[in-house]
């Protein structure tokens, strides 16, 4: 994983769950299951994202910060 960002998305049962946006290193073979399995082993279970989206790059503002509103709009379109 080169970089990642997580946003909260609505969930009927839990209220809100994490959705991860991941940029992989060039040539890396990574799938959604392996990302979720890895996060289950490391942070607390409630921090494990329920879904993963792979992107070529995270949207950033001129200051270099991730623009999470653009990640939300990607979620709403899907």
N, CA, C and O atoms as CSV, one atom per row, in Angstrom:
chain,resi,resn,atom,element,x,y,z
A,1,UNK,N,N,0.852,-1.181,0.000
A,1,UNK,CA,C,0.000,0.000,0.000
A,1,UNK,C,C,0.894,1.240,0.000
A,1,UNK,O,O,1.745,1.406,0.874
A,2,UNK,N,N,0.689,2.098,-0.985
A,2,UNK,CA,C,1.445,3.350,-1.053
A,2,UNK,C,C,0.823,4.393,-0.133
A,2,UNK,O,O,1.527,5.085,0.602
A,3,UNK,N,N,-0.506,4.498,-0.179
A,3,UNK,CA,C,-1.228,5.420,0.701
A,3,UNK,C,C,-2.680,4.988,0.781
A,3,UNK,O,O,-3.173,4.249,-0.071
A,4,UNK,N,N,-3.352,5.459,1.816
A,4,UNK,CA,C,-4.748,5.090,2.023
A,4,UNK,C,C,-5.470,6.191,2.786
A,4,UNK,O,O,-4.857,6.993,3.491
A,5,UNK,N,N,-6.788,6.207,2.626
A,5,UNK,CA,C,-7.654,7.112,3.383
A,5,UNK,C,C,-8.934,6.352,3.696
A,5,UNK,O,O,-9.354,5.489,2.926
A,6,UNK,N,N,-9.546,6.671,4.816
A,6,UNK,CA,C,-10.782,6.003,5.228
A,6,UNK,C,C,-11.822,7.059,5.557
A,6,UNK,O,O,-11.532,8.059,6.213
A,7,UNK,N,N,-13.046,6.818,5.085
A,7,UNK,CA,C,-14.170,7.686,5.433
A,7,UNK,C,C,-15.259,6.831,6.057
A,7,UNK,O,O,-15.286,5.615,5.867
A,8,UNK,N,N,-16.146,7.457,6.794
A,8,UNK,CA,C,-17.296,6.766,7.347
A,8,UNK,C,C,-18.450,6.810,6.365
A,8,UNK,O,O,-18.737,7.849,5.770
A,9,UNK,N,N,-19.112,5.669,6.201
A,9,UNK,CA,C,-20.294,5.596,5.345
A,9,UNK,C,C,-21.446,5.019,6.167
A,9,UNK,O,O,-21.217,4.221,7.076
A,10,UNK,N,N,-22.680,5.415,5.856
A,10,UNK,CA,C,-23.823,4.934,6.627
A,10,UNK,C,C,-23.972,3.411,6.567
A,10,UNK,O,O,-23.703,2.787,5.541
A,11,UNK,N,N,-24.405,2.832,7.686
A,11,UNK,CA,C,-24.668,1.399,7.778
A,11,UNK,C,C,-25.930,1.216,8.603
A,11,UNK,O,O,-26.074,1.816,9.668
A,12,UNK,N,N,-26.849,0.384,8.110
A,12,UNK,CA,C,-28.127,0.199,8.808
A,12,UNK,C,C,-27.946,-0.390,10.198
A,12,UNK,O,O,-28.615,0.036,11.139
A,13,UNK,N,N,-27.057,-1.356,10.340
A,13,UNK,CA,C,-26.903,-2.052,11.613
A,13,UNK,C,C,-26.022,-1.289,12.598
A,13,UNK,O,O,-26.364,-1.172,13.775
A,14,UNK,N,N,-24.894,-0.772,12.126
A,14,UNK,CA,C,-23.926,-0.139,13.027
A,14,UNK,C,C,-23.981,1.381,13.045
A,14,UNK,O,O,-23.314,2.015,13.862
A,15,UNK,N,N,-24.760,1.966,12.163
A,15,UNK,CA,C,-24.830,3.423,12.087
A,15,UNK,C,C,-23.838,3.981,11.093
A,15,UNK,O,O,-24.209,4.733,10.191
A,16,UNK,N,N,-22.561,3.612,11.254
A,16,UNK,CA,C,-21.520,4.058,10.333
A,16,UNK,C,C,-20.373,3.049,10.354
A,16,UNK,O,O,-19.999,2.537,11.409
A,17,UNK,N,N,-19.822,2.775,9.169
A,17,UNK,CA,C,-18.669,1.877,9.048
A,17,UNK,C,C,-17.623,2.536,8.156
A,17,UNK,O,O,-17.918,3.488,7.434
A,18,UNK,N,N,-16.417,2.027,8.215
A,18,UNK,CA,C,-15.339,2.586,7.415
A,18,UNK,C,C,-15.313,2.050,5.995
A,18,UNK,O,O,-15.616,0.884,5.742
A,19,UNK,N,N,-14.944,2.932,5.075
A,19,UNK,CA,C,-14.710,2.557,3.682
A,19,UNK,C,C,-13.316,3.060,3.339
A,19,UNK,O,O,-13.041,4.256,3.431
A,20,UNK,N,N,-12.432,2.138,2.943
A,20,UNK,CA,C,-11.036,2.479,2.677
A,20,UNK,C,C,-10.810,2.732,1.191
A,20,UNK,O,O,-11.348,2.028,0.336
A,21,UNK,N,N,-10.013,3.739,0.904
A,21,UNK,CA,C,-9.569,4.042,-0.454
A,21,UNK,C,C,-8.065,3.824,-0.449
A,21,UNK,O,O,-7.344,4.464,0.317
A,22,UNK,N,N,-7.590,2.922,-1.302
A,22,UNK,CA,C,-6.201,2.479,-1.251
A,22,UNK,C,C,-5.508,2.723,-2.584
A,22,UNK,O,O,-6.063,2.447,-3.648
A,23,UNK,N,N,-4.292,3.242,-2.511
A,23,UNK,CA,C,-3.413,3.371,-3.673
A,23,UNK,C,C,-2.288,2.365,-3.456
A,23,UNK,O,O,-1.590,2.415,-2.443
A,24,UNK,N,N,-2.114,1.454,-4.408
A,24,UNK,CA,C,-1.084,0.431,-4.257
A,24,UNK,C,C,0.245,0.885,-4.852
A,24,UNK,O,O,0.297,1.793,-5.681
A,25,UNK,N,N,1.292,0.246,-4.417
A,25,UNK,CA,C,2.614,0.488,-4.991
A,25,UNK,C,C,2.642,-0.073,-6.410
A,25,UNK,O,O,1.939,-1.043,-6.692
A,26,UNK,N,N,3.426,0.505,-7.301
A,26,UNK,CA,C,3.499,-0.009,-8.671
A,26,UNK,C,C,3.902,-1.490,-8.685
A,26,UNK,O,O,4.864,-1.896,-8.034
A,27,UNK,N,N,3.145,-2.273,-9.439
A,27,UNK,CA,C,3.436,-3.696,-9.572
A,27,UNK,C,C,2.935,-4.562,-8.433
A,27,UNK,O,O,3.116,-5.780,-8.469
A,28,UNK,N,N,2.318,-3.979,-7.433
A,28,UNK,CA,C,1.828,-4.752,-6.287
A,28,UNK,C,C,0.511,-5.431,-6.632
A,28,UNK,O,O,-0.366,-4.839,-7.259
A,29,UNK,N,N,0.391,-6.676,-6.213
A,29,UNK,CA,C,-0.854,-7.429,-6.394
A,29,UNK,C,C,-1.577,-7.444,-5.048
A,29,UNK,O,O,-1.124,-8.076,-4.094
A,30,UNK,N,N,-2.686,-6.751,-4.988
A,30,UNK,CA,C,-3.420,-6.611,-3.737
A,30,UNK,C,C,-4.904,-6.682,-4.048
A,30,UNK,O,O,-5.362,-6.116,-5.040
A,31,UNK,N,N,-5.659,-7.377,-3.201
A,31,UNK,CA,C,-7.102,-7.432,-3.400
A,31,UNK,C,C,-7.822,-6.971,-2.134
A,31,UNK,O,O,-7.210,-6.793,-1.082
A,32,UNK,N,N,-9.134,-6.783,-2.262
A,32,UNK,CA,C,-9.931,-6.254,-1.148
A,32,UNK,C,C,-9.844,-7.144,0.082
A,32,UNK,O,O,-9.711,-6.657,1.204
A,33,UNK,N,N,-9.921,-8.460,-0.140
A,33,UNK,CA,C,-9.906,-9.394,0.985
A,33,UNK,C,C,-8.605,-9.292,1.778
A,33,UNK,O,O,-8.634,-9.308,3.009
A,34,UNK,N,N,-7.476,-9.189,1.099
A,34,UNK,CA,C,-6.201,-9.126,1.823
A,34,UNK,C,C,-6.075,-7.832,2.635
A,34,UNK,O,O,-5.486,-7.839,3.716
A,35,UNK,N,N,-6.619,-6.729,2.127
A,35,UNK,CA,C,-6.593,-5.469,2.879
A,35,UNK,C,C,-7.447,-5.595,4.141
A,35,UNK,O,O,-7.014,-5.212,5.228
A,36,UNK,N,N,-8.652,-6.127,3.994
A,36,UNK,CA,C,-9.553,-6.281,5.144
A,36,UNK,C,C,-8.972,-7.270,6.150
A,36,UNK,O,O,-9.018,-7.026,7.356
A,37,UNK,N,N,-8.421,-8.393,5.660
A,37,UNK,CA,C,-7.811,-9.373,6.568
A,37,UNK,C,C,-6.659,-8.756,7.355
A,37,UNK,O,O,-6.531,-9.000,8.555
A,38,UNK,N,N,-5.824,-7.964,6.698
A,38,UNK,CA,C,-4.697,-7.319,7.377
A,38,UNK,C,C,-5.193,-6.370,8.470
A,38,UNK,O,O,-4.660,-6.365,9.579
A,39,UNK,N,N,-6.206,-5.575,8.158
A,39,UNK,CA,C,-6.684,-4.612,9.151
A,39,UNK,C,C,-7.407,-5.300,10.306
A,39,UNK,O,O,-7.470,-4.743,11.403
A,40,UNK,N,N,-7.943,-6.475,10.091
A,40,UNK,CA,C,-8.575,-7.208,11.197
A,40,UNK,C,C,-7.540,-7.639,12.231
A,40,UNK,O,O,-7.852,-7.752,13.416
A,41,UNK,N,N,-6.309,-7.880,11.783
A,41,UNK,CA,C,-5.258,-8.355,12.685
A,41,UNK,C,C,-4.588,-7.224,13.467
A,41,UNK,O,O,-3.994,-7.477,14.515
A,42,UNK,N,N,-4.669,-5.992,12.985
A,42,UNK,CA,C,-3.864,-4.932,13.582
A,42,UNK,C,C,-4.652,-3.938,14.441
A,42,UNK,O,O,-4.463,-3.941,15.658
A,43,UNK,N,N,-5.519,-3.092,13.886
A,43,UNK,CA,C,-6.258,-2.196,14.793
A,43,UNK,C,C,-7.451,-2.930,15.408
A,43,UNK,O,O,-7.681,-4.106,15.123
A,44,UNK,N,N,-8.183,-2.249,16.226
A,44,UNK,CA,C,-9.386,-2.825,16.831
A,44,UNK,C,C,-10.394,-3.196,15.741
A,44,UNK,O,O,-10.414,-2.579,14.676
A,45,UNK,N,N,-11.223,-4.195,16.005
A,45,UNK,CA,C,-12.165,-4.698,15.005
A,45,UNK,C,C,-13.095,-3.610,14.480
A,45,UNK,O,O,-13.408,-3.591,13.290
A,46,UNK,N,N,-13.540,-2.704,15.349
A,46,UNK,CA,C,-14.470,-1.675,14.883
A,46,UNK,C,C,-13.807,-0.707,13.906
A,46,UNK,O,O,-14.502,0.037,13.214
A,47,UNK,N,N,-12.483,-0.704,13.838
A,47,UNK,CA,C,-11.774,0.163,12.899
A,47,UNK,C,C,-11.544,-0.507,11.543
A,47,UNK,O,O,-11.057,0.138,10.614
A,48,UNK,N,N,-11.882,-1.777,11.420
A,48,UNK,CA,C,-11.698,-2.495,10.158
A,48,UNK,C,C,-12.680,-1.971,9.126
A,48,UNK,O,O,-13.883,-1.935,9.388
A,49,UNK,N,N,-12.193,-1.558,7.947
A,49,UNK,CA,C,-13.124,-1.081,6.916
A,49,UNK,C,C,-13.992,-2.230,6.414
A,49,UNK,O,O,-13.536,-3.370,6.333
A,50,UNK,N,N,-15.219,-1.931,6.086
A,50,UNK,CA,C,-16.139,-2.942,5.567
A,50,UNK,C,C,-16.043,-3.071,4.053
A,50,UNK,O,O,-16.484,-4.068,3.482
A,51,UNK,N,N,-15.464,-2.056,3.400
A,51,UNK,CA,C,-15.270,-2.125,1.949
A,51,UNK,C,C,-13.984,-1.394,1.587
A,51,UNK,O,O,-13.500,-0.537,2.325
A,52,UNK,N,N,-13.445,-1.762,0.420
A,52,UNK,CA,C,-12.181,-1.201,-0.047
A,52,UNK,C,C,-12.336,-0.824,-1.512
A,52,UNK,O,O,-12.892,-1.586,-2.303
A,53,UNK,N,N,-11.842,0.355,-1.867
A,53,UNK,CA,C,-11.831,0.824,-3.253
A,53,UNK,C,C,-10.385,1.128,-3.610
A,53,UNK,O,O,-9.685,1.810,-2.862
A,54,UNK,N,N,-9.937,0.621,-4.753
A,54,UNK,CA,C,-8.576,0.899,-5.210
A,54,UNK,C,C,-8.598,2.063,-6.184
A,54,UNK,O,O,-9.416,2.101,-7.103
A,55,UNK,N,N,-7.692,3.015,-5.978
A,55,UNK,CA,C,-7.577,4.198,-6.831
A,55,UNK,C,C,-6.150,4.326,-7.350
A,55,UNK,O,O,-5.213,3.779,-6.769
A,56,UNK,N,N,-5.999,5.058,-8.455
A,56,UNK,CA,C,-4.659,5.357,-8.961
A,56,UNK,C,C,-3.979,6.408,-8.090
A,56,UNK,O,O,-2.761,6.383,-7.912
A,57,UNK,N,N,-4.774,7.334,-7.548
A,57,UNK,CA,C,-4.253,8.389,-6.674
A,57,UNK,C,C,-5.393,8.918,-5.815
A,57,UNK,O,O,-6.549,8.924,-6.238
A,58,UNK,N,N,-5.064,9.358,-4.615
A,58,UNK,CA,C,-6.061,9.986,-3.757
A,58,UNK,C,C,-6.234,11.439,-4.190
A,58,UNK,O,O,-5.255,12.096,-4.546
A,59,UNK,N,N,-7.478,11.953,-4.164
A,59,UNK,CA,C,-7.677,13.364,-4.516
A,59,UNK,C,C,-7.068,14.261,-3.441
A,59,UNK,O,O,-7.280,14.048,-2.248
A,60,UNK,N,N,-6.318,15.254,-3.872
A,60,UNK,CA,C,-5.643,16.150,-2.927
A,60,UNK,C,C,-5.907,17.602,-3.291
A,60,UNK,O,O,-6.122,17.940,-4.455
A,61,UNK,N,N,-5.888,18.454,-2.271
A,61,UNK,CA,C,-6.023,19.891,-2.500
A,61,UNK,C,C,-4.630,20.470,-2.768
A,61,UNK,O,O,-3.642,19.743,-2.665
A,62,UNK,N,N,-4.526,21.758,-3.108
A,62,UNK,CA,C,-3.209,22.347,-3.381
A,62,UNK,C,C,-2.227,22.247,-2.205
A,62,UNK,O,O,-1.013,22.285,-2.407
A,63,UNK,N,N,-2.744,22.122,-0.996
A,63,UNK,CA,C,-1.888,21.979,0.179
A,63,UNK,C,C,-1.411,20.552,0.410
A,63,UNK,O,O,-0.627,20.298,1.324
A,64,UNK,N,N,-1.882,19.617,-0.420
A,64,UNK,CA,C,-1.458,18.225,-0.312
A,64,UNK,C,C,-2.321,17.354,0.578
A,64,UNK,O,O,-2.027,16.172,0.754
A,65,UNK,N,N,-3.389,17.918,1.146
A,65,UNK,CA,C,-4.266,17.129,2.012
A,65,UNK,C,C,-5.285,16.356,1.176
A,65,UNK,O,O,-5.714,16.817,0.118
A,66,UNK,N,N,-5.665,15.172,1.665
A,66,UNK,CA,C,-6.670,14.355,0.984
A,66,UNK,C,C,-8.021,15.052,1.085
A,66,UNK,O,O,-8.417,15.503,2.160
A,67,UNK,N,N,-8.726,15.138,-0.041
A,67,UNK,CA,C,-10.037,15.789,-0.087
A,67,UNK,C,C,-11.097,14.700,0.100
A,67,UNK,O,O,-11.503,14.037,-0.855
A,68,UNK,N,N,-11.532,14.532,1.343
A,68,UNK,CA,C,-12.467,13.453,1.655
A,68,UNK,C,C,-13.855,13.691,1.075
A,68,UNK,O,O,-14.607,12.736,0.878
A,69,UNK,N,N,-14.211,14.938,0.798
A,69,UNK,CA,C,-15.509,15.187,0.162
A,69,UNK,C,C,-15.536,14.575,-1.237
A,69,UNK,O,O,-16.584,14.113,-1.688
A,70,UNK,N,N,-14.405,14.567,-1.922
A,70,UNK,CA,C,-14.347,13.921,-3.235
A,70,UNK,C,C,-14.437,12.404,-3.093
A,70,UNK,O,O,-15.011,11.738,-3.955
A,71,UNK,N,N,-13.885,11.855,-2.028
A,71,UNK,CA,C,-14.024,10.417,-1.786
A,71,UNK,C,C,-15.488,10.077,-1.515
A,71,UNK,O,O,-15.984,9.047,-1.972
A,72,UNK,N,N,-16.179,10.944,-0.771
A,72,UNK,CA,C,-17.613,10.722,-0.526
A,72,UNK,C,C,-18.412,10.736,-1.823
A,72,UNK,O,O,-19.328,9.933,-2.002
A,73,UNK,N,N,-18.064,11.651,-2.731
A,73,UNK,CA,C,-18.793,11.711,-4.001
A,73,UNK,C,C,-18.534,10.453,-4.825
A,73,UNK,O,O,-19.420,10.020,-5.563
A,74,UNK,N,N,-17.354,9.856,-4.722
A,74,UNK,CA,C,-17.092,8.579,-5.391
A,74,UNK,C,C,-17.988,7.488,-4.814
A,74,UNK,O,O,-18.470,6.624,-5.546
A,75,UNK,N,N,-18.209,7.528,-3.511
A,75,UNK,CA,C,-19.062,6.547,-2.846
A,75,UNK,C,C,-20.514,6.707,-3.276
A,75,UNK,O,O,-21.204,5.714,-3.510
A,76,UNK,N,N,-20.977,7.935,-3.382
A,76,UNK,CA,C,-22.371,8.189,-3.746
A,76,UNK,C,C,-22.664,7.783,-5.179
A,76,UNK,O,O,-23.786,7.377,-5.481
A,77,UNK,N,N,-21.675,7.884,-6.077
A,77,UNK,CA,C,-21.872,7.493,-7.474
A,77,UNK,C,C,-21.925,5.986,-7.643
A,77,UNK,O,O,-22.546,5.487,-8.581
A,78,UNK,N,N,-21.276,5.257,-6.740
A,78,UNK,CA,C,-21.192,3.797,-6.882
A,78,UNK,C,C,-22.492,3.120,-6.511
A,78,UNK,O,O,-22.590,1.894,-6.575
